C-alpha cells in the first residue's frame, strides 16, 4: 500500500495544498493508501509530502503525480493535446509559483493568522516547547519569503497579487466544468487542493473572499468534492 507522508489535517482540511494535491489524486484515482503524519524534516528534501510506494521513496508533489501518471494504466491526463497540456502548465505555475506565496505570506506573516498556524499545524509538538520551536520555523519561513520576494511587499500588495491570480484562474475556467478537458485532469486536482485551502482552511481575508466570490471556482470545488467522495 502507498504511504503518504504529510502534515496533519486541521479541522478536516489538508493544510498543505501540495500534500492535498497528492491525497486528492490518490482518492480520485482510487489508489489505496495510508497517511503517515510527519514533520517536514523527515522528508528526503526536507519538505512534505513524500510517498513510499513499492519500496521507493518519491518526494515533491509534482514528481509524485508524474510517477503515478507514468505507471497507471489509466492516467488522468491521457489524451490531452499540446494546447491543453500548455494551458495546464501555465495554470499550475500560477497556482504553485505565484498564488502559493501569497497564501504562505497570509499564514506566516500576518500576525492575526499566526496562532492558527502554530497550534493547528504543529499540534504534535509538546506544548511547553511549541512556542520556541514554531517561532524558529516562522522566522525561517519569513526569511525565505523575503528571499523569494513576496516577503518584501506590504500586505495589501501581496493580497492584490493573490487576488489577481485567483481571478485569472477563474477566467481560464469560465463556465466549463473542468479546466482543460471534459473530465478532471491533474490540473483540476491541483486547483481543488488550492481551493480547499482557500475556501475551508480557516484563514480569513482578501484571498478567501476572492475565491468565495468566483461562482465558477466554488462550483468547481463542489464538483470535485462530489467526485472524490464518490471515488
Secondary structure, DSSP 4 states (H G I P E B T S, - for coil): -EEEEEPPPBTTB-S-HHHHHHHHHHHHTT--EEEEE--GGGSTTSSS-EEEETTEEEESHHHHHHHHHHHSTT-TTTT--HHHHHHHHHHHHHIIIIIHHHHHHHHHTSHHHHHHIIIIITTTS-HHHHHHHHHHHHHHHHHHHHHHSGGGS-HHHHHHHHHHHHHHHHHHHTT-SSSSSSS--HHHHHHHHHHHHHHHSS--SHHHHHHHT-HHHHHHHHHHHHHHHH-
